[in-house]
Amino acid sequence: MPRRFATFVAAALVPLALSGGCRAAVFAHGNDPAGAQVNLDALVTGFEYRFTNVTRQSKVNYGRMRIARYAFAPSKLVNDTAIWTAMRTTRTGAEREAEWQAGMVNNQYQFAARHDTPTPARVGDQRHLIAVSQRGEHDWFWHTVVEHHVGTVPPSRLNAVARAFLQSAERPGSAMRVDYRTAFPRTATALGRLLSIDTISAVSQLDGSTVVSMQIRLDARNIAAGFPAYAKYLQQYVEPARYRFRLTDRYGAEWWDMRAVNRVLTVRFRTRNGALQPLAGAARRMPDTLQLTVDALAKLGLFSVGVSNMVGEFVHVDTPRERAWQLRFTKEPKWHLPLIAERLLSAAIRHPFEGQGVYFKLGLHTGPTGQTLSERVVDVAVQESAIMRWLGNLGFTAMSDFAGKVEEEENLFLIELFRAMRSDMEALVRTS
């Protein structure tokens, strides 16, 4: 379920990335239009490959579903040799690793289990590492890393792309809407089957900054004819979800606000000369470290489950070879659980937020041979208990509902979107 949620959020932000002056933001991917096309084409191709005719070796498919089923009860997994590519025992207990290599072979994106998987060397190749280690009788620690070869666009280019996008947003909303439809017509059509921009508002301030507000509507009914299983899944799991992400600094000033309710995603930010500013107050440089507050509520089967006031540290990593976001949550949120689950509450539900807390990283970095790798890292400690097993069961229900026809249809939908983006980029370069 977490990856499905992330996929939806990413898709919802595509119109945001393409709105307003998308030519400038797109061409910021390279030193010139031709270089920008090469970099962006490889970036999009890498993701297109990932969803093309996906096949999984039986060991990978089995491990994937078993780990999803017992992520919060690792003792059920550690002795299952059909999952792991490496098994060790240390003084604190069992250590297990599952490594998977993925890439395009004969027009299929194939996942295979392999020990000591090499760093991805071709566009689209991936390396997955899922490791679990025992820290006590009921205490476990998960470490997950996914690397994906996305071409050779320098990570430092992300700053130029963000600056170009923010500068272009400093215009009337009508101009932004016309620009993205004109510059990326195929992408707007492909994505518009599921997501549509309801409103774009850009309000100029006296200090020269602009407050931007966008509303993006999700309506899975529009794709039901071509993608019936995917539409049904979105209607069941994504459309009812409510969430909010707010970035604030240590003084309490708000720098970014994104919320979803009733199938509408609303994004608010303020920009001046291509740099984010606090939504209110005097303009100033955004600090590298901010506070992220998350509220989220999802419908899983018969139950609504969520959190509010989940507060974590948000760090923008900006080095010559890496651009990334790092999040760390060390404070337990307020839980919203049905009565049946509240009776099971124990210290185990607080355990992931103790010590180093829950860690998440997402970004781009330069690989050993100059390739650009997207990277996703997740570290989380779990303590087995009745409440954690109950939560794991709920998550697995959503995962099992997704596997199969729903995943196939989502892959097809995303492939069409990525191909439309590539075609639009080629047309932009021809006319530049």
C-alpha positions, 0 to 999 in steps of 0.5 A: 500500500505505501508504494501505491500511495506514493505512485498516486501522489507522484502522478498527482504532482505531474500537472504541478510540474508541467504547469506554468512555463514548463518549457523553462523547467523542461529545458533546465534538465540540460545545458541546451535543448538537445541535452535536456531532451537526452537527459529527460528522455533517459529519465522518463525511459527508465521509469517507463521500462519499470512498468513494461511487461513486468515478470518476476522469478518465482522466488521474487514473487513468493518473497514479495508477497510473504514479506508484505504479509509478515512485515510486522511479524518477521519471526514468521519469515526468518526460517523460510529459505525460499525468501532469502538470498543470504542468511546469517546468525549474529549474537543478537539473532537472525539476519536475513537479506533478499536481493533482487535484480531487475531490468529489461530483457526481450521487452520484459521487465524481469525481476530475479533473485541474486546475491551481491546484486551489482549497481545498476549499469543500464537505463531502467535497471534496478537493485533491491535490498530488503534486509531484516535483523533481530535485535531482541526476542521480539524486536526486529529492524528492517532496512530497505534500499532500491536503486534505479538507473535513470540516465545521466542527468546530473543531480545538481540539475534538480535545483535548476529545474525547481527554480525554473518551475517556481519562476514560471509559477509567478504568473496568472493561473490562466497563463500556466494552464494554457502553457502546460496544455500547449507545451505538453498536450499528449501528457495532459490528455493521458493524465487528464483521464484520471487527474484534472486541474480544477483551479490555479490561483497565482496572487501577487504580493507587495514584496514581489512574491506570488502565492500559488494555490492549485486544486487537482481532482481525481476521478477514477470513473473516467478510466473505468472503461479502459482500466476497470480493475485499476479504477475500482482499486482507486475508488476503494483505497485512494479516493476515500483517503484524506491526508495533509503534509505541511512543512514548517521551520523552527519558528512555526512559519509554513513553507508548503501545504498539500492536502487531499480530501474528497478526491481533491488535492490542494497544493499551496506555496509562495515563490519569489524569483524562483525560490520558495518563501514562507506562506506568510511573513517576510521573505527569506531563504528557506533553511535546509532543515524543516519540520514535516507534519503528516495527517493521514486517514485511509479506508482499509477494508471495513476499517478506517486507520490513520495518524495525526500530528506525525511530526518529523525532521525534513532535511534537503540534502544538497551536495555536488553528487546528490540531491535528496530528501531525508525524513526522520520521525521520532515522535509517536503520532496520535493514532486513529484506530477502530475500537477493536484495535484500541483494545490491543494497544501496547508499547509495540505501536510506539516502538518504531518511533523510539531511538533513531525512529522511522527513516525515509530517504528519496533522491538522486545520486551519482553512481560509481561510473557516472550514471544517475541513480534514483534511491529510496531508503527505508529504515524502521524497527518493529516489535511483534505484538497483537496490534502490529499483526493486526495492522500488518493484516490490513496492509496485506489485504490492500497489497493482495487486492493490488497484485494481479490485474490491478497492477497490470492495468496500472502499469499500462496506464503509466506506460501510456503517460510516460510515452506521451511525455517523451513525445511531447518533449521531442516536439518541444525540442523540434520547435525550440 
